[in-house]
């Protein structure tokens, strides 16, 4: 599997949330973000009134 880099800007408070969650769960920030992205594949996109 080919991997690519992703740079994301977040607020300091958001980074603190992610870092705290990673520390509490013993997981890496990358692992948490990857899991969330994969979870998007099984969710339905929100309905837009213009559709």
PASEBA-1860 file (N, C-alpha, C; in nm, 3 decimals):
! residues 51
1> XXXXXXXX> 0.084/-0.117/0.000/0.000/0.000/0.000/0.088/0.123/0.000 ~ 0.059/0.215/-0.090/0.135/0.339/-0.099/0.083/0.436/0.006 ~ 0.172/0.498/0.078/0.133/0.595/0.179/0.172/0.734/0.132 ~ 0.090/0.831/0.168/0.116/0.971/0.135/0.111/1.053/0.264 ~ 0.171/1.168/0.260/0.169/1.257/0.376/0.048/1.349/0.368 ~ -0.004/1.383/0.483/-0.116/1.476/0.495/-0.082/1.577/0.603 ~ -0.084/1.702/0.567/-0.060/1.809/0.665/-0.192/1.878/0.693 ~ -0.225/1.890/0.821/-0.350/1.950/0.861/-0.323/2.054/0.969
9> XXXXXXXX> -0.386/2.169/0.954/-0.374/2.273/1.057/-0.494/2.262/1.150 ~ -0.466/2.256/1.279/-0.573/2.251/1.379/-0.544/2.355/1.486 ~ -0.649/2.391/1.557/-0.633/2.482/1.670/-0.552/2.412/1.780 ~ -0.486/2.491/1.861/-0.407/2.434/1.971/-0.495/2.348/2.061 ~ -0.617/2.394/2.088/-0.707/2.318/2.175/-0.745/2.184/2.113 ~ -0.758/2.179/1.981/-0.790/2.053/1.913/-0.673/1.956/1.921 ~ -0.552/2.009/1.907/-0.434/1.924/1.919/-0.421/1.868/2.060 ~ -0.454/1.949/2.158/-0.449/1.902/2.297/-0.550/1.790/2.319
17> XXXXXXXX> -0.668/1.802/2.260/-0.768/1.696/2.270/-0.714/1.567/2.210 ~ -0.655/1.578/2.091/-0.601/1.460/2.024/-0.486/1.399/2.104 ~ -0.397/1.482/2.154/-0.284/1.433/2.232/-0.330/1.366/2.361 ~ -0.428/1.425/2.427/-0.480/1.365/2.550/-0.546/1.231/2.521 ~ -0.624/1.225/2.416/-0.690/1.100/2.379/-0.586/0.992/2.345 ~ -0.484/1.030/2.270/-0.379/0.935/2.234/-0.309/0.883/2.360 ~ -0.279/0.971/2.451/-0.212/0.930/2.575/-0.302/0.837/2.658 ~ -0.429/0.872/2.669/-0.522/0.791/2.749/-0.544/0.652/2.690
25> XXXXXXXX> -0.541/0.643/2.558/-0.568/0.515/2.493/-0.442/0.438/2.457 ~ -0.325/0.501/2.473/-0.200/0.434/2.439/-0.180/0.415/2.290 ~ -0.243/0.500/2.212/-0.232/0.490/2.066/-0.163/0.614/2.012 ~ -0.118/0.605/1.888/-0.056/0.721/1.826/-0.163/0.812/1.766 ~ -0.128/0.939/1.750/-0.220/1.033/1.686/-0.251/0.988/1.544 ~ -0.151/0.937/1.475/-0.170/0.888/1.339/-0.271/0.775/1.336 ~ -0.260/0.681/1.428/-0.352/0.568/1.433/-0.495/0.615/1.456 ~ -0.513/0.711/1.546/-0.646/0.763/1.575/-0.706/0.831/1.453
33> XXXXXXXX> -0.628/0.912/1.385/-0.678/0.982/1.266/-0.708/0.885/1.153 ~ -0.622/0.785/1.133/-0.648/0.684/1.029/-0.778/0.611/1.057 ~ -0.800/0.572/1.182/-0.923/0.501/1.216/-1.046/0.588/1.187 ~ -1.036/0.716/1.221/-1.149/0.805/1.195/-1.175/0.816/1.045 ~ -1.071/0.832/0.966/-1.087/0.842/0.820/-1.152/0.717/0.765 ~ -1.105/0.600/0.810/-1.166/0.474/0.763/-1.313/0.466/0.802 ~ -1.349/0.521/0.917/-1.489/0.516/0.960/-1.578/0.600/0.868 ~ -1.522/0.696/0.800/-1.600/0.779/0.708/-1.648/0.699/0.588
41> XXXXXXXX> -1.577/0.595/0.553/-1.613/0.514/0.437/-1.744/0.439/0.459 ~ -1.782/0.416/0.583/-1.905/0.342/0.609/-2.021/0.433/0.647 ~ -1.997/0.562/0.655/-2.102/0.658/0.688/-2.162/0.714/0.560 ~ -2.288/0.746/0.567/-2.352/0.811/0.454/-2.324/0.959/0.459 ~ -2.298/1.020/0.347/-2.276/1.166/0.349/-2.406/1.237/0.387 ~ -2.395/1.354/0.449/-2.515/1.428/0.489/-2.596/1.471/0.367 ~ -2.726/1.476/0.381/-2.813/1.519/0.274/-2.810/1.671/0.265 ~ -2.788/1.721/0.145/-2.787/1.866/0.121/-2.918/1.905/0.056
49> XXX> -2.982/2.012/0.104/-3.110/2.054/0.048/-3.105/2.083/-0.102 ~ -2.988/2.117/-0.154/-2.976/2.148/-0.297/-2.972/2.023/-0.384 ~ -2.965/1.905/-0.324/-2.960/1.780/-0.402/-3.096/1.742/-0.454
END
